[in-house]
């Protein structure tokens, strides 16, 4: 329900536009496909993935000889579902459950303003609600207010936040956070990091250093490097994914602010282009609005 509401702008955008594109037509022809291409592009599915989807529909038309405009949304839905199926194969049903490795270390990256701190706060809250012991590390020591904002979340939820203040060494914060987690037998450590993409070499060095100090405690950590992207920024989200994957290995994605945009197609495109699991999506300001991404319910909501 919350997901359907959260994706309402994208789904109504899809349908009203498809409806307009096929008005007075009974058959999906080249003209309709051109319109559909335009619709997918304006929903920020991205060029490469849009062309892939259009091609697949063309193949279906070739195979079945005829696809009616009434069927178009069903066909589109099936193709989007198939794409997500190919790229999001792992089951993430229990992404808020207690992790198997302990403490499970999640390093969070992303540029300022994408909703990184909020996402960490919501994540920590939901893990906490599920009975997990969580420690936060405020290693985004560069951005003014990032440390304070994280501390506020910690106080609100009642979980420890390790911080050394602003402009301190992020790796030292990460070290202390993991140390604390080991000592208190915590389940999860979430480490916030700076997102200075314009100083790529610095960022690479910094993230590398954070990883190395964490590995002094837990050789296989971080278990997850999550990139947070703002879904409402469309093509910028693609560019950021591209840039961050050059700087460090990204193992999961959180795509935020899908409630405020008709550009929810970005989830389909990014999933297809980067083959990195979309683990969480943000569809609002409430803690529960950070949801575990489920490809089936996502497609259902998109075509609700
Ligand atoms: P950061 O600079 O990346 O740490 O960004 P913040 O966590 O401070 O978030 C920036 C703004 O985006 C805040 O006002 C958040 O409340 C808002 N925000 C984050 N996620 C979502 C979301 O899923 N939906 C909506 N509507 N707002 C969000």
Boltz pocket constraint, residues with backbone or C-beta under 6 A from the ligand:
constraints:
  - pocket:
      binder: B
      contacts: [[A, 110], [A, 111], [A, 112], [A, 113], [A, 114], [A, 115], [A, 116], [A, 117], [A, 118], [A, 119], [A, 255], [A, 256], [A, 257], [A, 258], [A, 259], [A, 260], [A, 281], [A, 282], [A, 283], [A, 284], [A, 285], [A, 289]]
      max_distance: 6.0
